[in-house]
Amino acid sequence: MLRIEIDGGPPTIERLAAGSLANYGHFTAMQVRDRRTKGLDLHLRRLDQSTRELYGTGLSGDRVRGLVSHALGDDVLDAAVRVVVFGVGVPSVMVVVRPPSTPPARPQRLMSVDYTRPLPHVKHLGGFGQIHHGNRAEQAGYDDALLTADGVVVEGAIANIAFLDDGDELVWAQADWLHGITMQLLERELPSRREVVRLADVGRYRGAFLTNSVGVVAVSRIDDVEFEVDAAAMARVQAAYDAIPADPFE
């Protein structure tokens, strides 16, 4: 299943070419189940704020809801949905509907790289650096890259990262990152704090995990530091995430 609509209509070659050649814009990604998604208010706010920053105009949440509903049609209940705002002048809104995704089946092994995204608070198009470093990590026997800046942990290539300390609080790496939707939702549900995490000090934590639109997955290794996955702690995080109600588009 692959369905693409631009401003509620078919994706003509001309409109797709204009977007891909400019490679300018932003997006949000979500998992849809039974035509609902978690944190819809946060997705809509992200789209509106980023559109204002990049284009000087807002993006109505009602318009986004309508475009996603139209792209899902009457036949799709579960999907991975991406809403892309693109173009150099007046922006267009593209909705991409694909089969639903699930988190990786095994804990992730991360290779640190010295790289940060430009305009990191915006989920923008043009992820060349992230893909490149992710590929390098896989070639070196890891699952993905961990982005760092001057020895400070920033974020995963496509995820936020949290650490487990000796208490019950989640420790989110504090840096210039994208404030992910799943991170925001878990910060609402579980005791959390943010602190600067230096790469040289990750071994003092008893565990770590990644969050993004697909969900939550444990981290078993960062460079040469190995973590024993705390099954009870991860079950608590997963249960909190699962309990978050999903919002309808209609």
N, C-alpha and C positions, 0 to 999 in steps of 0.2 A: 504494500500500500504506500503510495506516494501521491499526495494531493497538494497542489500549489495554487494559490489565488493571490492576485495583486489588486488591492482596493476592491475586493469582492468579485473580481472578474478573472478571466483566463489569463495566464502568464504569457503574453506574446513574446516572441523572440526579441523584439525591439526593447521591450521594457526590462526583460531579464538581462540583456546585454548592457543596457545603460547602468543597471545596478552593479553588475559584476565588474565592469570596466572602471567605474568610479571607486568602488570598494569603500564607500563612505556611509556610515550610519551606525545603528545600534540595534540590539535585539533583547528579547527575553525568551527563556526556554522553560517549558513546564510539562509535567506529566499529567495527562487527563485520564481519569477513571470515572466511568458512568457519567460522562459529560461534566465532570467537576474537577477542580484543581485546588491544591492547598495554596493558601496565601495569595489569592487572586487580587486582593486589595494592594498587596506589595508589588505584584507584577504590573498592575495598572499604574501605580505611582512611579515605578521605575521608568516605564515607557513615557509617561508624561514629562517627568523631570529631565530625562535624557533628550527628549525631543526639544524641549525648551532650551537646553544648553547647546545642542548642536545646530538647531534650526531657528531658534528664536520664537517658536510658537508651541502651544500645547497640543496634546493628543487626548481626545476625549475617551474616558473609560468606556462609555456606552458604545462608542464606535468600535473599540477593540473587541468588546464582548460580542457585538453583532457580527464582526468579520470572522471571529473564531467560530461562532455558532454556524455561520454560513459555510465555512470551509469544512466543518465536521459533517455537515449535511444531516440527513435523517438516519444514516446507516452506521456512523462511527461513534462508538461509546468510549473506547479506550484508545489512547494515542499519545505519542510524543509530539507536542505542538511547539513551534517556534514562531514568534511574531517579530518580524524584521522591519524596521523603519529605515529606508535607504533613499539615496539620491543626493545630488549636489545642491539643487535648488529647492523647489517645493517637494517635500518628501512623500514617498508612497509607502503603503503598508502591505507587506507580504506575509501571508500565513502559510506555513508549511506543516502538513500533517503527515506523520510517519508512524510506523508501528511503535507501540509502547516499549519503553526501555526499563531495565531493572539494574540494580547495582551489581558490580562485579561479584562473582561467587567467592572469591578468596581475598584475604587481606592484601593491601597494596604495598609494594616496595617502591620507595621514592629515591630518586637521585637528585641531589641538590644542584642547582645551576644559578649562576649570578646573572639574573635577568628579571626585569620588572616591565610590566605592560605600560605603554603610554596612556595617559589619562585613565589611571587604574580604576577610578570609581565608576566609570562608564563601561557597560558591557557592549563594547563596540565591535564593529566588523574588523576584519584584518588580523586574524590570529596567527600570522606566520611564525612569530617567535615562539609562541606556546607550542604549536604543532612541531616545529623544528626541534625544540628541546625535548618534547615528549618522545619524538622518534629516536633521538639520541639516547634517551634513557632506556627505551626498549632494546635498542641495539646493544646496550651495555648490560642487559639482563634484568632491568628493572621494569616496573609497570608504568611509571609516569615520572614526570619531573616535579620537583619542588622549587618554586621560585624564591630566590633570596636577594637581598640587597645589602652589600657591605657586611655580610655575615649574619644578617637578621632574617629570620623566616618571614616570608610575606604571605604566600598562598600556594595552593597546588596549581598546576597548569590550567585546570578547569574546575577548581574547587576551592573552598575554604578549608583550613585545617584547624583542628582543636586538639588540645592535649589534656591528659588526665593527670591531676596532681594527687597528693595523698589524701585529699578531702573529697567532698562531693561536688565541688564546683568544676565546671568545664572551663578550660583556659584557652581562649581564642587568641591566636597570634595577632598582635597589634602591629599594624603597618599600613602603608598606603595600598589598600587592596579594594576589590569589589566586595561590597557588603551583600553577600549572597542571600537569596530568599530563604533557603533552608536554614542558613545560619541565623537569620533574623527570627524565624519561627522557633527554633530551639532556644534562642536567648529569652524568648517569652516564656518558655515552658520549664526550663531547668536552670538551677543556679549557675550563673556564668560570670566570668570576668575577662577582661582583655589585658594582656601584658606583652611587653616586648620579649620575644623568644629568640635567643641567639642560637645559631646553628650549632655552635660548640657546646651548648648546654642542653640539647634535646634529650640527652641520656638521663637527665635527672627526673624526667617525667616517667610515669609508669605505663603510658600508652598514648596513642594518638588515633584520630580518625578524620576522614574527609567528608564534606557535605557538598552536594550540589543538587540540581533539579532532579537527578535520578534517585537521590536518597542519601543513605549513610553507609560508609564502608570503613572498616578498621584499617589501620596502618601497621604493618608488621616490621618495617625496616625503613630507616632513613640513612642513606650512605652505609656506614659500617655499624650503625647503632641498631640493634634489634630489640623489638618490643614483644613481650608475651601478651597476646591478646587477652584482655580482661573480659571474659564472656558475660559476666554479670553486669559490668558497667555498660558494655555495648548493648545488652538487652534492655537496660534502662533507657538509654538514648533512643533505641529503635522503638520502644513502646511509647515514649513521649511523642516521637514523630508520627507514629501510626495513629495516635489518638487525636491528632489535630484534624478538625473537621475540614472537609473540602467544600469549595464554594461553586455554585452553578454559574454558567455563563448567561443563561436566560434570566 
